[in-house]
Amino acid sequence: MTIPLLDRVQARNDLAWAIAVGGISTVAFGALLYAAWHFAGTLFLIFAGILFGVFLNALTELAGKVVGGPHGLRLGLVCFLLTAMFVGIAVLGGSTIGQQATALSGTIKTQIVNVKTFLERQGVDTSFMELSLANAGGPSAETQAPPQPRNLPSAGELASGGGAIVSQTLKLILGTIGAVGNFFIVMFLGLAFAAQPDVYRRGLERVAPLRYRPQASRIVNDTGEMLKRWLLAQLITMTAVFAVTATGLSMIGIPGAFILGIQAGLLAFIPTVGAILGGLIIVLAAIASGWFAVLCAFALFLGVHALESYILTPLIQRQAIDIPPATLFAMQILLGIVFGLWGLAMALPLMAIGKVVINHLRAEGPANEVVTTAPPIVLAATPES
């Protein structure tokens, strides 16, 4: 049977339209991936501001259960208490933190140099460590030949040296400005999101097409509630890790116990990888106090890790985020390699958001099909007269 000419033309037009739409969609998706790759740092910075805003909003809701009052007043009270806490820590323990941080940095550099030297004696290639022994003050710095006397530098050498000094100074200034600027960007975005959460929530819902807005509204609400529970649980976990680590290291007698507790609490924000990094820093810092201190510090690290993994996380965070450890670790490694520290730190909340979206799509997809399916028509038989 021959196909009519009009049908063949329509089929060709439909095929051409499908190819054009597919090509445009592929190019647009590729451009989106390239933009996300190129501006990953900015996107992660904005996401950090959103997380901080969710955290402030969660504290504001908790304050509402205690003191009541309008949202703006409670948010101002939360910001005042947080600012007073950080200022008090800086005023009362700022010098102690600075001294312990400087001493800890020197201790860790020295111990890394010692480890590097030991591995080299065993025939292990340590070029991957990329550590300057002279700057670290290790044993190799003492074996270096003394500098030979030389004539006065020429004008060209002075100019090049001055240019290098100016270049390094500019890099330091720009790096400091960038770090401070990123900090204030996160603070500003967090305050803006926390001040008017409903406005931004409705804005996210309006991005979706009209027929999908009810589903988008449920996804946004569930994502916000999940992030609130997780951030509050993470705050409790980080505080507990800081307190136990600092107290235990003080009892062992390891110098810099307070700053080591702070870094352990901050690294607890990054699951699995953060605990490993924190334990490695603690063990390196304990080497200078002897092998008994190292064993005690390692035992303390195992105890804190067990407390976090088997007590705090199951009791506090099980209702917030439930992601298999192997899946989380694999995603952390992937995002850490692709996007660096930002990807490593934000892997868990990104996976949690993706899990909420996927759960909604899987749960509501079949329901929508059932609702839109027309019920079968049953014809009742009429009784014969």
Secondary structure, 3 states (H helix, E strand, C coil): CCCCHHHHHHHHHHHHHHHHHHHHHHHHHHHHHHHHHHCHHHHHHHHHHHHHHHHHHHHHHHHHHHCCCCHHHHHHHHHHHHHHHHHHHHHHHHHHHHHHHHHHHHHHHHHHHHHHHHHHHCCCCCHHHCCCHHHHCCHHHHCCCCCCCCCCCCHHHHHHHHHHHHHHHHHHHHHHHHHHHHHHHHHHHHHHHHHCHHHHHHHHHHHCCHHHHHHHHHHHHHHHHHHHHHHHHHHHHHHHHHHHHHHHHHHHCCCCHHHHHHHHHHHCCCCCHHHHHHHHHHHHHHHHHCHHHHHHHHHHHHHHHHHHHHHHHHHHHCCCCCCCHHHHHHHHHHHHHHHCHHHHHCHHHHHHHHHHHHHHHHHHHHHHHHHHCCCCCCCCCCCCC
